[in-house]
Amino acid sequence: MTKGALVLFSGGQDSATCLAWALERFEHVETVGFDYRQRHAVELTCRDALREGMASPRLGPDHTIDLGVLGQISETALTRETEIAMREDGLPNTFVPGRNLIFLMFAATLAYRRGLKHIVGGMCETDYSGYPDCRDDTIKALQAALNLGMDSRLVLHTPLMWLDKAETWRLAESLGGSKLVELIRVESHSCYKGERQTLHPWGHGCGHCPACDLRAAGWNAYSPTP
């Protein structure tokens, strides 16, 4: 058991699973969320219920960082009311350039101040939309840059990097059983459009955006309908 960790905690399925993962491995765990004026800002309101559902003596403070400037300079389908589509370069227009790089730099600054040596993020190269800042090579390069620039020994953990969404559900089950799976299913948020009026078998969402499609497919593979 190692000491302290900071979890990038958006309120989504992946970050909730990462929080459970961190609570099993670290003596003290804090969380950080980022408000970048995202279209699905409702995810930030889901964080309290998830933290309450995973309450533990190891769970420390939650932090929220205002990154509104990122939303101001980002012309994307996650920061503007525009139709979700593929760009000419093959990336979806939901890609927010530099988002995870900025998140991890701010998280590293916070972790440095809080005396936390481990940073946990839900980046994944298996079930993702091709975002280059979710790739393993990017995370490894950023860890090296952060440690050089801060003269530190921070470790970036990405426990979901090689898992698909079905395997992420299975990881949640292995960490907290059906209770944790149900907490994440009902309380977390992944829908890009911020829709929470409809509760599907896999969770809340519009049921049509890429995030909903991915989450539904993962749930069906994890818990197929008889």
N, C-alpha and C positions, 0 to 999 in steps of 0.2 A: 504494500500500500504506500503510494507516494503522497506528497503533501497537497499543494494547492493547484487548482485549475480554474480557468475562465472559459465558459462555454458561449459561443456565438449562438444566441437564442432568439430566433425570429418569431416563434409561435407556430411553426410548421411541423409536419410529421418528422422530417429528418432531424431538425434541431432538438425536438422533444426526445427522440430516440438517443441522440448524442448526450443529452442531459442525464438520462437514465444510465447510460454507459459510463459517464464520468463519475456519477455518484457511487457507482460500484467500485471504482478504481482509485479515487482520490479522497484524502481525509477532509478536504475543504473545497467546496465548489461554488463559484459565483457565476452569474449570468450577465450577458450584455446584449441589448437589442439596439437596433439602429432605425431611426425615423428619417427616411430620405424622401418623404412625401410620396411614398409608393402608392400606386393605385389600390393595392390590397392592404392598406394600412390597418384594416381590421385585424390582421394577424397579430399586431402588437397588443391588442386588447385580449387576446387568447392566452397570453403568457402567464397571467396571474393564476388562472384556473389550472393550468398545467403544473406550475410550480407548487400550488397547494396540493394537487393530486400526488406529487412526488416529494412531499414534505419529508425532511430528514434532518437530523442534527448536523449532517455534513453540508447542508444547503445554506450558503451564505447570501449576502446581499445581491440584489438585482440592480443593474445599471441601464439607463437608456441614454443614448448619445444622439443629439440632434445633428443630422447630416443633410439638412434641407438644401444646402448648396449643391449636393449631388443631384437632387431632383431638378434643380434649376438649370443645370447644364446638360442634362440627359434628355435627349429627344427619343424616347423609347415607349413601347406599349405598356411598360410597367410604371412609367411616370407621366403618361399622357393618356387621355381618353381617345385612343385610336385603335383601329382594328388590328388584332394579332395576326401577323403574316410572316412569311419568310423573306429575308432580304436577298439582294442579288449575290451577295458573297456566301450564301448558304447558311448564315446564322439567322435565327429568329429575331424579330424586332423587339422581343422581350429582353434581349441582352442589354444590360446596363454596363457600358464600358468602365472597367476599373473598379466595379462595385466590391468584389471580394478582396481585391488588393487594398482598397481603402478600409474596408471592414477590419481586415487583419492588422493593418498598421495602427488603427485606433485601438483595437483590442490589445495589441502588444504594448502600446503606451499605457493603457489602463492596467494591464497585468504587471508591467514593470513597477508602477506606482503602488500596486496592491501587494507586491511581493509574491506573485503567482508565476510559476515557471512553466506551466503547461496551458496551451490554448487549444480548444477543441472546436472543430467546425464540421458541418455536415456536407462538405463538398463531395461530389461523387462523379466518377468518370464512366460509370456503367449505365445508369438510367439518368440521362441528362439531355439538355438540348444543344449540346455542342459548345457550351460556353467555355472559352479558353481559360478563364480564371477559375474553373473547377477542376482543371487537370492536375494530376499528381506532380508533373514536372514543374508546373507553376508554383504549387505549394512548397515544394522542396527548394526551389530557387528563392522564394520569398523568405522562407525560414533562414536561409543563409544570409540574405540581405539584411533582415531585421537584426540578426545577431551581430553582424559586422557593424551595422550602424548604431546599435545600442550597447555594444560591448557586453552582450548578455549571452545566456545559454537557454533561451526559450525553445520549447519543443512544440511544434504544430502537429496536432493529431487529427486525422481524418478517418474515423472508424468505418465510415460508409463508402469509402473511395471505390471499392471493388464489389459492392453489393448492388443488386437491383432492388426495386421497390418491394417485391415479394420477400426477398431476403431481409430487407429492413424491418418488415413486419415480424418476421421470425426472430430477428435479433431482439426486438422489443418484447416479444413473448418470452424469450429466454431470460431476459433481464427482470421482468416483473409480472409474468404470467398474463392471463386473460384480463386482469384488472388494468394493467398498464396498456395493453392493446386497446381496450375500450376507452380509456382516458384519452389516448392519442387519436383514436377514430372520431370521437365526439367533440373533443375540445380543441384540437389543433386546426390549423388553417393552411391550405396550400393553393386554393383557387386564385388565379391571377386577377380575376375580375372582382374579388372581394365579396362574392356572394355567399351568404350564410343563412338564407331563408329555408333552403331545402337540405334535409339530412338524408343523404344516400346511404346505401349499405357500407360504403367506404369512407363516409364523412360528409361534411358540408361543402357545397360548391355549386358552380353553375352547371357542371356536368358536360361542358363542351370545350373549354379551353385546354391547351396542352398540359397544364398542371393537373387538371381534373382527369384527363384521359390517362395520364401516367399513373396517377394514384389509384384510379379505378382498376386499371389493368393489373397493377401490383396486388391490390386487394383480392381480385378474382383468382390470381395465381396462388396467393397465400391461402385463401379460404374459398375454394371453388364452390359454386352453387350445385347442390345434388341434382 
